[in-house]
Amino acid sequence: MTSPWITRTTRKLFCSEVASEAYERFGVDIWAGISHISSPGLRRWLAAFGVKHFETQEPSDLEYDPQLRVIAEWREPATLKKDRIDNAVTEVMLEGAEKGDNIDYQWYLLPFSRIIKAYSMLMNRFGKAGPIPEGMSATQHSVPRTIWTSMKR
């Protein structure tokens, strides 16, 4: 399978690509199709995080893949409750994206994010992972913190 993700061409894998490649090594293609993120609001938000390609293998695609079936399920009530709350918050945020809400960052956090980014780049230079992933700018790093802060209010 040829993935349209730019990370596939650079051999750096993200999210679902990790699982997909593990199965591909054994000749098993577990993703029957590629998802297309077409929602303008979601595309705008993902672009704020540096996403450039909107065709992807999404984890939720596996739920509908006819090649697979659930053979076991792990349950823990507290974790399920937290997951449902996270899903509800995410749904509200996505509705906001569709209404035109913008993702902004708090300008005063940017200098701290730049220091953390410099530290991350140094760690990467020595073959270690830093707190800000390669390819993510200090500004993009500030965005999730702003979202989290606004959700806690």
C-alpha positions as CSV (number, residue, x, y, z in Angstrom):
1,M,0.0,0.0,0.0
2,T,1.3,3.5,-0.8
3,S,0.4,6.0,1.8
4,P,-0.1,9.7,0.8
5,W,1.4,10.8,4.1
6,I,4.6,12.7,3.7
7,T,6.0,10.8,6.7
8,R,5.9,7.6,4.8
9,T,8.3,8.9,2.2
10,T,10.7,10.1,4.9
11,R,10.5,6.8,6.9
12,K,9.1,8.6,9.9
13,L,5.8,7.1,11.0
14,F,3.0,8.7,12.8
15,C,0.0,7.2,14.7
16,S,-1.8,4.6,12.6
17,E,1.2,4.2,10.2
18,V,3.1,2.5,13.0
19,A,0.5,-0.3,13.2
20,S,0.0,-0.4,9.5
21,E,3.7,-0.9,8.8
22,A,4.0,-3.6,11.4
23,Y,1.4,-5.7,9.6
24,E,2.6,-4.8,6.1
25,R,6.0,-6.4,7.0
26,F,4.0,-9.7,7.0
27,G,2.1,-9.0,3.8
28,V,-1.1,-8.0,5.7
29,D,-2.8,-4.7,4.6
30,I,-5.1,-3.9,7.6
31,W,-6.4,-0.6,6.2
32,A,-8.9,-1.2,3.5
33,G,-9.0,2.5,2.5
34,I,-7.7,5.9,3.1
35,S,-9.7,8.6,4.9
36,H,-10.0,12.0,3.4
37,I,-10.3,14.9,5.9
38,S,-12.5,17.3,4.1
39,S,-14.1,19.4,6.8
40,P,-12.8,23.0,6.3
41,G,-12.8,23.8,10.0
42,L,-10.9,20.6,10.9
43,R,-8.4,21.1,8.0
44,R,-7.8,24.7,9.2
45,W,-7.1,23.5,12.8
46,L,-4.9,20.7,11.7
47,A,-3.0,23.1,9.5
48,A,-2.3,25.2,12.6
49,F,-0.5,22.1,14.0
50,G,1.6,21.9,10.8
51,V,-0.5,19.1,9.0
52,K,-0.1,19.4,5.2
53,H,-1.7,16.2,4.0
54,F,-5.3,15.4,4.6
55,E,-5.5,11.8,3.3
56,T,-4.6,9.4,6.1
57,Q,-5.0,6.1,7.8
58,E,-7.2,6.9,10.8
59,P,-7.6,4.6,13.8
60,S,-11.3,4.7,13.6
61,D,-11.2,3.2,10.1
62,L,-10.3,-0.1,11.7
63,E,-13.7,-0.2,13.4
64,Y,-15.4,-0.5,10.1
65,D,-12.9,-2.7,8.3
66,P,-14.7,-5.9,7.3
67,Q,-11.3,-7.9,7.5
68,L,-11.3,-7.4,11.3
69,R,-13.4,-8.4,14.2
70,V,-13.2,-7.7,18.0
71,I,-12.1,-10.8,19.9
72,A,-11.5,-9.2,23.2
73,E,-12.1,-5.8,24.9
74,W,-10.4,-4.3,27.8
75,R,-12.6,-2.4,30.2
76,E,-11.9,-0.2,33.2
77,P,-14.8,2.0,34.3
78,A,-12.8,5.0,35.3
79,T,-10.8,5.0,32.1
80,L,-14.0,4.6,30.0
81,K,-15.6,7.5,31.8
82,K,-12.5,9.7,31.1
83,D,-12.6,8.6,27.5
84,R,-16.3,9.5,27.1
85,I,-15.6,13.0,28.6
86,D,-12.6,13.5,26.3
87,N,-14.7,12.5,23.3
88,A,-17.5,14.9,24.3
89,V,-15.0,17.8,24.7
90,T,-13.4,16.9,21.4
91,E,-16.9,16.9,19.7
92,V,-17.7,20.3,21.1
93,M,-14.3,21.6,19.9
94,L,-14.9,20.2,16.4
95,E,-18.3,21.8,16.3
96,G,-16.5,25.1,17.2
97,A,-14.0,24.5,14.3
98,E,-16.9,24.2,11.9
99,K,-18.5,27.4,13.2
100,G,-15.2,29.2,12.5
101,D,-13.6,29.2,16.0
102,N,-9.9,29.8,15.7
103,I,-7.0,28.0,17.5
104,D,-4.9,30.7,19.0
105,Y,-1.9,30.7,21.3
106,Q,-1.0,32.8,24.2
107,W,1.8,35.0,23.0
108,Y,3.5,35.1,26.4
109,L,4.1,31.3,26.3
110,L,6.0,31.5,23.0
111,P,9.4,32.4,24.5
112,F,9.2,29.3,26.8
113,S,8.2,27.1,23.9
114,R,11.1,28.4,21.9
115,I,13.5,27.5,24.7
116,I,11.9,24.0,24.9
117,K,12.2,23.7,21.1
118,A,15.9,24.6,21.3
119,Y,16.4,21.9,23.9
120,S,14.5,19.4,21.8
121,M,16.7,20.2,18.8
122,L,19.8,19.6,20.9
123,M,18.3,16.3,22.1
124,N,17.5,15.3,18.5
125,R,21.1,16.1,17.5
126,F,22.3,13.4,20.0
127,G,19.7,10.9,18.8
128,K,17.2,11.4,21.6
129,A,13.6,12.6,21.5
130,G,12.9,16.0,22.9
131,P,9.6,17.2,24.4
132,I,8.7,19.0,21.1
133,P,8.7,16.6,18.1
134,E,10.8,17.2,15.1
135,G,8.9,19.2,12.5
136,M,6.7,21.0,15.1
137,S,7.5,24.6,15.7
138,A,7.5,26.4,19.0
139,T,4.3,28.2,17.9
140,Q,2.6,24.9,17.1
141,H,3.7,23.6,20.5
142,S,2.0,26.6,22.2
143,V,-1.4,25.8,20.6
144,P,-2.3,22.7,22.5
145,R,-1.4,24.3,25.8
146,T,-3.8,27.2,25.0
147,I,-6.6,24.8,24.1
148,W,-6.1,22.9,27.4
149,T,-6.1,26.1,29.4
150,S,-9.3,27.3,27.8
151,M,-11.0,23.9,28.3
152,K,-10.1,24.0,32.1
153,R,-11.9,27.3,32.6
